[in-house]
Amino acid sequence: MWWGYGHPMWGWGPIFPIMGFIFMIVMIVMVFRMFSERSGMCGFGRHDEVEDLKKEVRELRSEIEALRKAK
């Protein structure tokens, strides 16, 4: 039982739970930003990869047509 003056958590005691809470909030914000940018973890989870491939195929086809016309 605490018999001293004041509460035992006065002083430096509350700083650790506050630091932990701030750390948790920062981590949650970072994870939310990471997944809202559709990058996923380690670059996985891109949803527009198919569109990138379709664009590349269109560019290659136009280059092939240009080469055929040049011959």
C-alpha positions in Angstrom: 0.0 0.0 0.0 1.2 3.5 -0.8 1.7 5.7 2.3 3.7 8.5 0.7 2.6 12.0 -0.3 0.6 12.0 -3.5 -0.1 9.3 -5.9 2.7 6.8 -6.8 2.2 7.4 -10.5 2.9 11.2 -10.2 6.2 12.0 -11.8 7.7 10.0 -14.6 5.3 7.1 -14.3 2.6 8.2 -16.8 5.1 9.0 -19.5 5.5 5.3 -20.6 1.8 4.6 -21.2 1.6 7.9 -23.1 4.6 7.0 -25.2 3.1 3.6 -25.9 -0.2 5.1 -26.9 1.5 7.6 -29.3 3.6 4.8 -30.8 0.4 2.7 -31.4 -1.3 5.7 -33.0 1.7 6.4 -35.3 1.8 2.7 -36.4 -1.9 2.6 -37.1 -1.6 5.8 -39.2 1.4 4.4 -41.1 -0.4 1.1 -41.9 -3.5 2.9 -43.0 -1.5 5.2 -45.3 0.4 2.2 -46.7 -2.8 0.3 -47.6 -4.7 3.3 -48.8 -2.1 4.0 -51.4 -2.7 0.5 -52.8 0.9 -0.5 -52.4 0.3 -3.3 -49.9 3.3 -4.8 -48.1 6.6 -4.8 -49.9 5.0 -3.5 -53.1 2.5 -6.3 -53.4 -1.2 -5.7 -53.9 -1.0 -3.2 -56.8 -4.4 -3.3 -58.5 -3.4 -1.4 -61.6 -0.7 -3.9 -62.7 -3.1 -5.3 -65.4 -3.6 -1.8 -66.7 0.1 -1.2 -66.9 0.5 -4.4 -68.9 -2.3 -3.5 -71.3 -0.7 -0.1 -71.8 2.7 -1.7 -72.6 1.1 -4.2 -75.1 -0.6 -1.2 -76.8 2.7 0.6 -77.1 4.4 -2.5 -78.5 1.7 -3.0 -81.0 2.0 0.6 -82.2 5.8 0.2 -82.5 5.3 -3.0 -84.6 2.9 -1.2 -86.9 5.4 1.7 -87.3 8.1 -0.8 -88.2 5.9 -2.5 -90.7 5.0 0.8 -92.4 8.7 1.7 -92.5 9.6 -1.4 -94.6 
